[in-house]
Amino acid sequence: MSQSDPEYIPKLEKAIAQKYGTEAIDNPRKFWTPEKEQEYIQQSRLSAQKIRKNETQVEKIEQDGFLINKKLLSKSSNRTCPVCEVYSFDNRDGLYMSKFSACRKCYIRWIENREERWKSGWRPNKEG
């Protein structure tokens, strides 16, 4: 099949229909009804209302010439590991800090495979 062949498009449609079924070559308008149109319009309106509602609820604060979401400013996070007392720059430590109150390195060294012992209150000596 070459594109210069006048029967190229019908042959191509036939091949697609054989492989994927006749629905693959049907015009999408064939399946669109006035009821579906009304349902689509209603869904679009609801979606737009939700977006407008969310935009008005988000409180923004101007800081250094930029508008910043207030929720982002009120978040405080302690990035210092209570076990080794090292400040963490590693993004992966957030998971370990929230679940075990320790950085990733301390998790590997002291907690891994001993989670029950850790949850029961055991902590390493400060010298260790």
VEXSE-683774 format. One record per residue: residue in one letter; z, y negated, x of N, C-alpha, C in turn. Coordinates in steps of 0.05 Angstrom, whole numbers. Last residue first. Layout:
// residues N
[A; [Z; Y; X]; [Z; Y; X]; [Z; Y; X]],
...
//
This chain:
// residues 128
[G; [1424; -108; 536]; [1404; -87; 536]; [1377; -96; 532]],
[E; [1460; -149; 528]; [1452; -143; 555]; [1428; -125; 557]],
[K; [1470; -148; 473]; [1455; -172; 484]; [1446; -167; 513]],
[N; [1457; -84; 444]; [1475; -103; 459]; [1458; -125; 470]],
[P; [1421; -77; 381]; [1425; -72; 410]; [1445; -92; 422]],
[R; [1450; -58; 318]; [1435; -77; 334]; [1440; -71; 364]],
[W; [1456; -27; 255]; [1457; -24; 284]; [1440; -46; 297]],
[G; [1450; -28; 199]; [1464; -50; 212]; [1466; -48; 242]],
[S; [1416; 4; 171]; [1445; 9; 167]; [1462; -11; 182]],
[K; [1367; -9; 190]; [1374; -19; 163]; [1404; -15; 158]],
[W; [1368; 19; 238]; [1367; -10; 239]; [1376; -21; 212]],
[R; [1368; 72; 220]; [1390; 63; 236]; [1391; 32; 236]],
[E; [1318; 71; 194]; [1343; 76; 178]; [1367; 66; 194]],
[E; [1282; 64; 237]; [1285; 43; 216]; [1311; 47; 201]],
[R; [1264; 87; 283]; [1293; 86; 279]; [1299; 66; 257]],
[N; [1210; 82; 293]; [1220; 109; 289]; [1251; 111; 286]],
[E; [1224; 18; 320]; [1204; 38; 313]; [1215; 66; 314]],
[I; [1266; -13; 342]; [1266; -5; 314]; [1247; 18; 307]],
[W; [1263; -28; 397]; [1288; -20; 385]; [1287; -7; 358]],
[R; [1208; -36; 414]; [1229; -27; 432]; [1253; -15; 418]],
[I; [1180; -53; 369]; [1170; -30; 384]; [1192; -19; 402]],
[Y; [1212; -97; 354]; [1208; -75; 335]; [1199; -50; 351]],
[C; [1208; -129; 398]; [1234; -117; 392]; [1231; -94; 373]],
[K; [1154; -143; 391]; [1162; -129; 416]; [1189; -116; 411]],
[R; [1154; -170; 342]; [1139; -145; 345]; [1148; -129; 369]],
[C; [1222; -193; 326]; [1194; -196; 333]; [1180; -169; 337]],
[A; [1262; -185; 266]; [1258; -181; 295]; [1228; -185; 301]],
[S; [1274; -173; 213]; [1287; -195; 227]; [1286; -191; 257]],
[F; [1244; -137; 184]; [1264; -126; 202]; [1281; -148; 216]],
[K; [1210; -168; 150]; [1219; -141; 142]; [1244; -132; 158]],
[S; [1199; -217; 174]; [1207; -216; 146]; [1219; -189; 138]],
[M; [1185; -201; 226]; [1208; -220; 222]; [1217; -218; 193]],
[Y; [1141; -169; 218]; [1165; -157; 229]; [1189; -175; 225]],
[L; [1105; -208; 198]; [1111; -184; 183]; [1137; -172; 192]],
[G; [1103; -246; 240]; [1112; -254; 214]; [1120; -230; 197]],
[D; [1078; -227; 285]; [1107; -225; 284]; [1118; -232; 257]],
[R; [1025; -239; 285]; [1032; -213; 275]; [1062; -210; 272]],
[N; [1020; -287; 311]; [1019; -287; 282]; [1028; -260; 270]],
[D; [1060; -307; 365]; [1043; -286; 355]; [1043; -285; 324]],
[F; [1098; -339; 385]; [1073; -352; 379]; [1053; -332; 366]],
[S; [1168; -340; 381]; [1143; -325; 379]; [1120; -342; 371]],
[Y; [1221; -350; 426]; [1204; -362; 405]; [1177; -348; 405]],
[V; [1272; -302; 434]; [1248; -314; 444]; [1232; -325; 421]],
[E; [1318; -271; 424]; [1320; -300; 424]; [1296; -314; 438]],
[C; [1320; -218; 413]; [1315; -226; 441]; [1316; -256; 445]],
[V; [1340; -222; 359]; [1347; -200; 377]; [1344; -209; 406]],
[P; [1319; -263; 329]; [1348; -262; 333]; [1357; -240; 353]],
[C; [1263; -300; 349]; [1273; -273; 345]; [1303; -272; 349]],
[T; [1240; -356; 318]; [1256; -346; 340]; [1267; -319; 333]],
[R; [1216; -379; 275]; [1199; -363; 292]; [1214; -352; 317]],
[N; [1229; -392; 212]; [1243; -389; 237]; [1227; -370; 254]],
[S; [1197; -439; 171]; [1198; -411; 181]; [1212; -412; 208]],
[S; [1191; -472; 111]; [1203; -472; 137]; [1204; -443; 146]],
[K; [1151; -509; 68]; [1156; -483; 79]; [1169; -486; 107]],
[S; [1138; -559; 51]; [1165; -550; 46]; [1171; -523; 58]],
[L; [1084; -566; 62]; [1103; -580; 78]; [1132; -570; 74]],
[L; [1058; -535; 24]; [1055; -528; 52]; [1075; -542; 70]],
[K; [1071; -560; -23]; [1082; -533; -18]; [1080; -525; 11]],
[K; [1040; -606; -22]; [1069; -608; -18]; [1081; -581; -12]],
[N; [980; -610; 12]; [994; -597; -9]; [1024; -597; -3]],
[I; [960; -673; 36]; [969; -646; 43]; [984; -636; 19]],
[L; [913; -720; 55]; [928; -709; 33]; [934; -680; 38]],
[F; [920; -762; 113]; [909; -738; 100]; [926; -731; 76]],
[G; [946; -802; 141]; [919; -807; 130]; [906; -784; 117]],
[D; [996; -780; 152]; [978; -787; 174]; [949; -791; 165]],
[Q; [999; -756; 89]; [1013; -755; 115]; [993; -759; 137]],
[E; [1009; -757; 21]; [994; -768; 43]; [1010; -768; 68]],
[I; [1013; -699; -18]; [1028; -720; -5]; [1011; -730; 18]],
[K; [1001; -671; -82]; [992; -677; -55]; [1008; -700; -44]],
[E; [1013; -618; -125]; [1022; -645; -117]; [1015; -649; -87]],
[V; [975; -587; -172]; [981; -587; -144]; [989; -616; -135]],
[Q; [960; -597; -224]; [988; -587; -219]; [995; -589; -190]],
[T; [907; -611; -224]; [926; -631; -232]; [955; -623; -226]],
[E; [883; -563; -208]; [879; -587; -192]; [900; -608; -199]],
[N; [896; -529; -250]; [907; -524; -224]; [905; -548; -206]],
[K; [866; -552; -292]; [895; -550; -294]; [908; -546; -267]],
[R; [813; -545; -273]; [824; -572; -277]; [854; -572; -278]],
[I; [812; -488; -274]; [808; -503; -248]; [819; -531; -251]],
[K; [819; -478; -328]; [838; -468; -309]; [836; -483; -282]],
[Q; [772; -502; -348]; [798; -512; -356]; [820; -503; -337]],
[A; [732; -469; -325]; [734; -498; -318]; [761; -510; -325]],
[S; [744; -421; -352]; [746; -423; -323]; [748; -452; -314]],
[L; [732; -436; -405]; [759; -428; -398]; [764; -430; -368]],
[R; [677; -447; -400]; [695; -468; -408]; [724; -461; -400]],
[S; [658; -396; -386]; [654; -418; -368]; [673; -441; -374]],
[Q; [670; -367; -432]; [683; -360; -407]; [680; -382; -387]],
[Q; [635; -394; -469]; [664; -394; -473]; [679; -388; -447]],
[I; [585; -380; -447]; [593; -408; -448]; [623; -411; -452]],
[Y; [587; -324; -453]; [585; -336; -427]; [594; -365; -427]],
[E; [587; -321; -509]; [610; -310; -494]; [610; -321; -466]],
[Q; [538; -343; -521]; [562; -356; -530]; [586; -347; -515]],
[E; [504; -304; -496]; [503; -332; -488]; [528; -347; -496]],
[K; [516; -259; -526]; [523; -259; -498]; [523; -288; -487]],
[E; [493; -277; -574]; [522; -271; -573]; [532; -271; -544]],
[P; [439; -281; -562]; [454; -305; -568]; [484; -301; -567]],
[T; [427; -237; -505]; [427; -242; -534]; [442; -269; -538]],
[W; [391; -204; -455]; [407; -228; -462]; [405; -234; -491]],
[F; [355; -166; -442]; [381; -157; -449]; [400; -180; -458]],
[K; [310; -194; -427]; [307; -173; -448]; [334; -165; -459]],
[R; [321; -224; -383]; [322; -237; -410]; [320; -217; -432]],
[P; [311; -190; -340]; [338; -193; -349]; [340; -207; -376]],
[N; [257; -145; -345]; [265; -173; -343]; [293; -176; -354]],
[D; [260; -83; -309]; [260; -98; -334]; [268; -127; -328]],
[I; [266; -53; -264]; [242; -70; -265]; [241; -87; -290]],
[A; [312; -24; -272]; [310; -40; -247]; [286; -59; -248]],
[E; [306; 7; -316]; [322; -17; -319]; [319; -36; -295]],
[T; [278; 52; -300]; [263; 31; -312]; [279; 5; -315]],
[G; [300; 76; -235]; [300; 76; -264]; [286; 51; -275]],
[Y; [295; 80; -180]; [320; 69; -190]; [321; 69; -221]],
[K; [246; 108; -169]; [270; 112; -152]; [296; 103; -165]],
[Q; [211; 94; -209]; [215; 122; -203]; [241; 127; -187]],
[A; [213; 38; -205]; [222; 51; -229]; [227; 81; -225]],
[I; [191; 31; -154]; [218; 23; -159]; [229; 37; -183]],
[A; [139; 49; -164]; [155; 63; -144]; [185; 56; -148]],
[K; [122; 11; -202]; [123; 40; -209]; [141; 55; -190]],
[E; [124; -35; -172]; [141; -33; -195]; [144; -3; -203]],
[L; [83; -22; -135]; [110; -27; -126]; [130; -24; -148]],
[K; [39; -20; -169]; [47; 4; -154]; [76; 2; -144]],
[P; [37; -73; -188]; [42; -51; -206]; [51; -25; -192]],
[I; [29; -100; -136]; [52; -105; -152]; [57; -82; -173]],
[Y; [-23; -78; -118]; [2; -76; -102]; [27; -79; -120]],
[E; [-73; -82; -137]; [-55; -64; -152]; [-28; -61; -138]],
[P; [-100; -112; -100]; [-94; -124; -126]; [-75; -107; -143]],
[D; [-80; -113; -33]; [-89; -96; -55]; [-81; -109; -82]],
[S; [-52; -142; 3]; [-78; -153; -5]; [-90; -137; -28]],
[Q; [-8; -112; 17]; [-4; -135; -1]; [-30; -147; -11]],
[S; [-20; -42; 14]; [-20; -67; 29]; [-18; -90; 8]],
[M; [0; 24; 17]; [0; 0; 0]; [0; -25; 18]],
//
